[in-house]
Amino acid sequence: MAVGSFIKNTLVYVIVMGVVIFFSVQLFLFTGLVGLIQYAGNTSLLETGTQAIFDIFAGLLLIFVGLGVAINLSLPSIVSDQLIEF
């Protein structure tokens, strides 16, 4: 069994997802949550609420795109390495 290959591809997945989640939280999700709290305190701030919803949506979209990229980078290598052994 190609344990080294499996570990390498797992590390690629963890690193890519770690970077994506870090940027998603720093750029979008945190500001979106703060905007939602401000909007809940004062519902007349419609622009703040709209921007908060957009930030949360963009942050979640970034996480899902990062998940796809991470799987695309790691899974085919794992599968191809396993097929070579047979």
N, CA, C and O atoms as a GROMACS GRO file, in nm:
protein
  344
    1MET      N    1   0.084  -0.117   0.000
    1MET     CA    2   0.000   0.000   0.000
    1MET      C    3   0.089   0.125   0.000
    1MET      O    4   0.191   0.129   0.069
    2ALA      N    5   0.051   0.222  -0.074
    2ALA     CA    6   0.130   0.345  -0.088
    2ALA      C    7   0.092   0.442   0.023
    2ALA      O    8   0.015   0.536   0.001
    3VAL      N    9   0.145   0.418   0.140
    3VAL     CA   10   0.113   0.501   0.255
    3VAL      C   11   0.168   0.642   0.238
    3VAL      O   12   0.103   0.739   0.274
    4GLY      N   13   0.289   0.653   0.183
    4GLY     CA   14   0.348   0.784   0.161
    4GLY      C   15   0.266   0.871   0.068
    4GLY      O   16   0.250   0.990   0.092
    5SER      N   17   0.215   0.811  -0.037
    5SER     CA   18   0.131   0.884  -0.132
    5SER      C   19   0.001   0.929  -0.066
    5SER      O   20  -0.047   1.040  -0.088
    6PHE      N   21  -0.056   0.840   0.015
    6PHE     CA   22  -0.180   0.874   0.084
    6PHE      C   23  -0.158   0.989   0.182
    6PHE      O   24  -0.240   1.080   0.191
    7ILE      N   25  -0.047   0.984   0.254
    7ILE     CA   26  -0.016   1.090   0.349
    7ILE      C   27   0.009   1.222   0.275
    7ILE      O   28  -0.036   1.328   0.320
    8LYS      N   29   0.081   1.216   0.164
    8LYS     CA   30   0.108   1.338   0.085
    8LYS      C   31  -0.021   1.401   0.036
    8LYS      O   32  -0.040   1.522   0.047
    9ASN      N   33  -0.109   1.320  -0.018
    9ASN     CA   34  -0.234   1.373  -0.072
    9ASN      C   35  -0.327   1.422   0.039
    9ASN      O   36  -0.402   1.517   0.020
   10THR      N   37  -0.322   1.358   0.153
   10THR     CA   38  -0.401   1.406   0.267
   10THR      C   39  -0.348   1.540   0.315
   10THR      O   40  -0.427   1.628   0.348
   11LEU      N   41  -0.217   1.557   0.318
   11LEU     CA   42  -0.160   1.685   0.357
   11LEU      C   43  -0.196   1.795   0.257
   11LEU      O   44  -0.223   1.908   0.297
   12VAL      N   45  -0.197   1.762   0.128
   12VAL     CA   46  -0.239   1.860   0.027
   12VAL      C   47  -0.383   1.905   0.054
   12VAL      O   48  -0.413   2.024   0.048
   13TYR      N   49  -0.471   1.809   0.083
   13TYR     CA   50  -0.610   1.841   0.111
   13TYR      C   51  -0.622   1.929   0.235
   13TYR      O   52  -0.694   2.029   0.234
   14VAL      N   53  -0.552   1.893   0.342
   14VAL     CA   54  -0.560   1.969   0.467
   14VAL      C   55  -0.504   2.109   0.449
   14VAL      O   56  -0.562   2.205   0.500
   15ILE      N   57  -0.394   2.124   0.378
   15ILE     CA   58  -0.334   2.256   0.357
   15ILE      C   59  -0.426   2.344   0.273
   15ILE      O   60  -0.448   2.460   0.307
   16VAL      N   61  -0.479   2.290   0.163
   16VAL     CA   62  -0.567   2.371   0.076
   16VAL      C   63  -0.692   2.413   0.152
   16VAL      O   64  -0.731   2.530   0.146
   17MET      N   65  -0.754   2.320   0.224
   17MET     CA   66  -0.876   2.356   0.298
   17MET      C   67  -0.845   2.451   0.413
   17MET      O   68  -0.927   2.538   0.443
   18GLY      N   69  -0.730   2.436   0.476
   18GLY     CA   70  -0.693   2.528   0.583
   18GLY      C   71  -0.678   2.670   0.533
   18GLY      O   72  -0.725   2.764   0.597
   19VAL      N   73  -0.612   2.687   0.421
   19VAL     CA   74  -0.593   2.820   0.363
   19VAL      C   75  -0.726   2.879   0.320
   19VAL      O   76  -0.753   2.997   0.343
   20VAL      N   77  -0.810   2.798   0.257
   20VAL     CA   78  -0.940   2.848   0.209
   20VAL      C   79  -1.028   2.888   0.326
   20VAL      O   80  -1.093   2.993   0.322
   21ILE      N   81  -1.033   2.807   0.429
   21ILE     CA   82  -1.117   2.841   0.545
   21ILE      C   83  -1.063   2.966   0.615
   21ILE      O   84  -1.141   3.050   0.660
   22PHE      N   85  -0.932   2.978   0.626
   22PHE     CA   86  -0.874   3.096   0.688
   22PHE      C   87  -0.915   3.223   0.613
   22PHE      O   88  -0.961   3.319   0.674
   23PHE      N   89  -0.898   3.223   0.481
   23PHE     CA   90  -0.933   3.342   0.403
   23PHE      C   91  -1.082   3.367   0.401
   23PHE      O   92  -1.126   3.482   0.403
   24SER      N   93  -1.161   3.262   0.398
   24SER     CA   94  -1.306   3.278   0.398
   24SER      C   95  -1.355   3.342   0.527
   24SER      O   96  -1.439   3.432   0.524
   25VAL      N   97  -1.303   3.296   0.639
   25VAL     CA   98  -1.344   3.352   0.767
   25VAL      C   99  -1.293   3.495   0.782
   25VAL      O  100  -1.367   3.583   0.827
   26GLN      N  101  -1.168   3.519   0.746
   26GLN     CA  102  -1.110   3.653   0.763
   26GLN      C  103  -1.176   3.756   0.672
   26GLN      O  104  -1.201   3.869   0.714
   27LEU      N  105  -1.202   3.720   0.547
   27LEU     CA  106  -1.251   3.818   0.450
   27LEU      C  107  -1.402   3.832   0.447
   27LEU      O  108  -1.454   3.942   0.424
   28PHE      N  109  -1.475   3.723   0.469
   28PHE     CA  110  -1.619   3.728   0.446
   28PHE      C  111  -1.704   3.692   0.568
   28PHE      O  112  -1.792   3.770   0.607
   29LEU      N  113  -1.680   3.578   0.627
   29LEU     CA  114  -1.773   3.529   0.729
   29LEU      C  115  -1.773   3.615   0.855
   29LEU      O  116  -1.879   3.642   0.911
   30PHE      N  117  -1.656   3.659   0.900
   30PHE     CA  118  -1.651   3.742   1.020
   30PHE      C  119  -1.721   3.876   0.996
   30PHE      O  120  -1.801   3.919   1.080
   31THR      N  121  -1.691   3.940   0.885
   31THR     CA  122  -1.756   4.070   0.857
   31THR      C  123  -1.905   4.053   0.834
   31THR      O  124  -1.984   4.140   0.870
   32GLY      N  125  -1.944   3.941   0.774
   32GLY     CA  126  -2.086   3.915   0.755
   32GLY      C  127  -2.159   3.895   0.886
   32GLY      O  128  -2.271   3.944   0.903
   33LEU      N  129  -2.096   3.825   0.979
   33LEU     CA  130  -2.158   3.805   1.110
   33LEU      C  131  -2.169   3.936   1.187
   33LEU      O  132  -2.271   3.963   1.250
   34VAL      N  133  -2.065   4.016   1.181
   34VAL     CA  134  -2.070   4.147   1.247
   34VAL      C  135  -2.179   4.234   1.184
   34VAL      O  136  -2.252   4.303   1.256
   35GLY      N  137  -2.192   4.230   1.052
   35GLY     CA  138  -2.297   4.307   0.984
   35GLY      C  139  -2.436   4.259   1.022
   35GLY      O  140  -2.526   4.341   1.038
   36LEU      N  141  -2.455   4.128   1.036
   36LEU     CA  142  -2.586   4.077   1.079
   36LEU      C  143  -2.620   4.121   1.221
   36LEU      O  144  -2.735   4.151   1.250
   37ILE      N  145  -2.520   4.123   1.308
   37ILE     CA  146  -2.544   4.169   1.445
   37ILE      C  147  -2.581   4.317   1.446
   37ILE      O  148  -2.671   4.359   1.520
   38GLN      N  149  -2.512   4.397   1.364
   38GLN     CA  150  -2.546   4.540   1.355
   38GLN      C  151  -2.686   4.560   1.298
   38GLN      O  152  -2.760   4.647   1.343
   39TYR      N  153  -2.720   4.478   1.198
   39TYR     CA  154  -2.854   4.490   1.137
   39TYR      C  155  -2.962   4.447   1.236
   39TYR      O  156  -3.070   4.506   1.238
   40ALA      N  157  -2.934   4.346   1.318
   40ALA     CA  158  -3.032   4.302   1.417
   40ALA      C  159  -3.055   4.410   1.523
   40ALA      O  160  -3.165   4.423   1.576
   41GLY      N  161  -2.951   4.486   1.553
   41GLY     CA  162  -2.965   4.592   1.652
   41GLY      C  163  -3.039   4.713   1.598
   41GLY      O  164  -3.107   4.783   1.674
   42ASN      N  165  -3.028   4.738   1.468
   42ASN     CA  166  -3.093   4.854   1.408
   42ASN      C  167  -3.140   4.813   1.269
   42ASN      O  168  -3.061   4.817   1.174
   43THR      N  169  -3.264   4.774   1.256
   43THR     CA  170  -3.314   4.720   1.129
   43THR      C  171  -3.331   4.826   1.021
   43THR      O  172  -3.366   4.793   0.908
   44SER      N  173  -3.306   4.952   1.053
   44SER     CA  174  -3.314   5.054   0.949
   44SER      C  175  -3.187   5.056   0.862
   44SER      O  176  -3.183   5.125   0.760
   45LEU      N  177  -3.085   4.981   0.901
   45LEU     CA  178  -2.962   4.973   0.823
   45LEU      C  179  -2.975   4.864   0.718
   45LEU      O  180  -2.911   4.759   0.727
   46LEU      N  181  -3.057   4.888   0.619
   46LEU     CA  182  -3.085   4.785   0.517
   46LEU      C  183  -2.960   4.752   0.435
   46LEU      O  184  -2.939   4.636   0.399
   47GLU      N  185  -2.879   4.852   0.405
   47GLU     CA  186  -2.758   4.827   0.327
   47GLU      C  187  -2.660   4.738   0.403
   47GLU      O  188  -2.593   4.653   0.344
   48THR      N  189  -2.652   4.758   0.534
   48THR     CA  190  -2.564   4.674   0.617
   48THR      C  191  -2.612   4.530   0.617
   48THR      O  192  -2.530   4.438   0.607
   49GLY      N  193  -2.741   4.509   0.630
   49GLY     CA  194  -2.796   4.373   0.628
   49GLY      C  195  -2.777   4.305   0.495
   49GLY      O  196  -2.745   4.186   0.490
   50THR      N  197  -2.795   4.379   0.387
   50THR     CA  198  -2.775   4.322   0.254
   50THR      C  199  -2.630   4.284   0.231
   50THR      O  200  -2.601   4.176   0.178
   51GLN      N  201  -2.539   4.369   0.271
   51GLN     CA  202  -2.396   4.340   0.258
   51GLN      C  203  -2.357   4.222   0.345
   51GLN      O  204  -2.272   4.141   0.306
   52ALA      N  205  -2.416   4.211   0.463
   52ALA     CA  206  -2.386   4.100   0.554
   52ALA      C  207  -2.429   3.967   0.492
   52ALA      O  208  -2.354   3.869   0.497
   53ILE      N  209  -2.547   3.962   0.434
   53ILE     CA  210  -2.594   3.840   0.370
   53ILE      C  211  -2.504   3.804   0.252
   53ILE      O  212  -2.472   3.687   0.232
   54PHE      N  213  -2.464   3.903   0.174
   54PHE     CA  214  -2.373   3.878   0.062
   54PHE      C  215  -2.238   3.824   0.111
   54PHE      O  216  -2.182   3.733   0.050
   55ASP      N  217  -2.186   3.881   0.219
   55ASP     CA  218  -2.057   3.835   0.273
   55ASP      C  219  -2.066   3.691   0.321
   55ASP      O  220  -1.975   3.611   0.295
   56ILE      N  221  -2.173   3.657   0.389
   56ILE     CA  222  -2.189   3.518   0.436
   56ILE      C  223  -2.202   3.423   0.318
   56ILE      O  224  -2.143   3.316   0.318
   57PHE      N  225  -2.279   3.462   0.216
   57PHE     CA  226  -2.294   3.378   0.097
   57PHE      C  227  -2.160   3.362   0.026
   57PHE      O  228  -2.126   3.251  -0.016
   58ALA      N  229  -2.085   3.469   0.012
   58ALA     CA  230  -1.955   3.462  -0.056
   58ALA      C  231  -1.857   3.377   0.023
   58ALA      O  232  -1.779   3.302  -0.036
   59GLY      N  233  -1.859   3.388   0.155
   59GLY     CA  234  -1.771   3.306   0.237
   59GLY      C  235  -1.801   3.157   0.225
   59GLY      O  236  -1.710   3.075   0.213
   60LEU      N  237  -1.929   3.122   0.227
   60LEU     CA  238  -1.968   2.982   0.211
   60LEU      C  239  -1.936   2.932   0.070
   60LEU      O  240  -1.894   2.818   0.053
   61LEU      N  241  -1.956   3.017  -0.029
   61LEU     CA  242  -1.923   2.979  -0.166
   61LEU      C  243  -1.773   2.954  -0.180
   61LEU      O  244  -1.732   2.859  -0.246
   62LEU      N  245  -1.692   3.038  -0.118
   62LEU     CA  246  -1.547   3.019  -0.121
   62LEU      C  247  -1.507   2.887  -0.055
   62LEU      O  248  -1.417   2.819  -0.103
   63ILE      N  249  -1.573   2.852   0.053
   63ILE     CA  250  -1.543   2.725   0.119
   63ILE      C  251  -1.579   2.608   0.028
   63ILE      O  252  -1.502   2.512   0.018
   64PHE      N  253  -1.693   2.613  -0.038
   64PHE     CA  254  -1.733   2.503  -0.126
   64PHE      C  255  -1.643   2.493  -0.250
   64PHE      O  256  -1.612   2.383  -0.295
   65VAL      N  257  -1.602   2.606  -0.304
   65VAL     CA  258  -1.507   2.603  -0.417
   65VAL      C  259  -1.374   2.546  -0.371
   65VAL      O  260  -1.312   2.467  -0.442
   66GLY      N  261  -1.329   2.588  -0.253
   66GLY     CA  262  -1.205   2.532  -0.199
   66GLY      C  263  -1.215   2.383  -0.174
   66GLY      O  264  -1.118   2.310  -0.195
   67LEU      N  265  -1.331   2.337  -0.130
   67LEU     CA  266  -1.352   2.194  -0.110
   67LEU      C  267  -1.339   2.119  -0.242
   67LEU      O  268  -1.278   2.013  -0.249
   68GLY      N  269  -1.397   2.175  -0.347
   68GLY     CA  270  -1.385   2.112  -0.478
   68GLY      C  271  -1.242   2.110  -0.528
   68GLY      O  272  -1.197   2.010  -0.584
   69VAL      N  273  -1.170   2.219  -0.509
   69VAL     CA  274  -1.030   2.225  -0.552
   69VAL      C  275  -0.946   2.127  -0.473
   69VAL      O  276  -0.862   2.057  -0.530
   70ALA      N  277  -0.968   2.120  -0.342
   70ALA     CA  278  -0.890   2.029  -0.258
   70ALA      C  279  -0.915   1.884  -0.296
   70ALA      O  280  -0.822   1.804  -0.303
   71ILE      N  281  -1.040   1.849  -0.322
   71ILE     CA  282  -1.071   1.712  -0.364
   71ILE      C  283  -1.012   1.684  -0.500
   71ILE      O  284  -0.960   1.575  -0.526
   72ASN      N  285  -1.019   1.782  -0.588
   72ASN     CA  286  -0.965   1.764  -0.723
   72ASN      C  287  -0.813   1.746  -0.720
   72ASN      O  288  -0.758   1.672  -0.801
   73LEU      N  289  -0.745   1.812  -0.628
   73LEU     CA  290  -0.600   1.799  -0.620
   73LEU      C  291  -0.555   1.671  -0.552
   73LEU      O  292  -0.450   1.616  -0.585
   74SER      N  293  -0.633   1.621  -0.456
   74SER     CA  294  -0.586   1.507  -0.378
   74SER      C  295  -0.647   1.374  -0.420
   74SER      O  296  -0.575   1.274  -0.424
   75LEU      N  297  -0.774   1.369  -0.451
   75LEU     CA  298  -0.840   1.241  -0.477
   75LEU      C  299  -0.792   1.169  -0.601
   75LEU      O  300  -0.766   1.049  -0.593
   76PRO      N  301  -0.776   1.235  -0.717
   76PRO     CA  302  -0.728   1.160  -0.835
   76PRO      C  303  -0.590   1.097  -0.813
   76PRO      O  304  -0.563   0.989  -0.865
   77SER      N  305  -0.505   1.164  -0.739
   77SER     CA  306  -0.373   1.107  -0.713
   77SER      C  307  -0.384   0.983  -0.626
   77SER      O  308  -0.313   0.885  -0.648
   78ILE      N  309  -0.473   0.987  -0.527
   78ILE     CA  310  -0.492   0.871  -0.441
   78ILE      C  311  -0.546   0.754  -0.522
   78ILE      O  312  -0.498   0.641  -0.508
   79VAL      N  313  -0.644   0.779  -0.606
   79VAL     CA  314  -0.706   0.672  -0.686
   79VAL      C  315  -0.606   0.617  -0.787
   79VAL      O  316  -0.597   0.496  -0.803
   80SER      N  317  -0.531   0.703  -0.855
   80SER     CA  318  -0.436   0.656  -0.955
   80SER      C  319  -0.322   0.577  -0.890
   80SER      O  320  -0.273   0.481  -0.949
   81ASP      N  321  -0.280   0.619  -0.771
   81ASP     CA  322  -0.176   0.546  -0.701
   81ASP      C  323  -0.224   0.406  -0.661
   81ASP      O  324  -0.148   0.310  -0.664
   82GLN      N  325  -0.350   0.397  -0.624
   82GLN     CA  326  -0.404   0.267  -0.585
   82GLN      C  327  -0.420   0.177  -0.708
   82GLN      O  328  -0.401   0.056  -0.698
   83LEU      N  329  -0.454   0.234  -0.822
   83LEU     CA  330  -0.472   0.154  -0.943
   83LEU      C  331  -0.340   0.100  -0.995
   83LEU      O  332  -0.335  -0.008  -1.053
   84ILE      N  333  -0.232   0.176  -0.975
   84ILE     CA  334  -0.102   0.132  -1.022
   84ILE      C  335  -0.056   0.008  -0.946
   84ILE      O  336   0.012  -0.078  -1.003
   85GLU      N  337  -0.092  -0.002  -0.820
   85GLU     CA  338  -0.048  -0.115  -0.738
   85GLU      C  339  -0.108  -0.248  -0.785
   85GLU      O  340  -0.045  -0.352  -0.770
   86PHE      N  341  -0.228  -0.244  -0.842
   86PHE     CA  342  -0.290  -0.369  -0.885
   86PHE      C  343  -0.225  -0.411  -1.010
   86PHE      O  344  -0.261  -0.514  -1.067
   0.00000   0.00000   0.00000
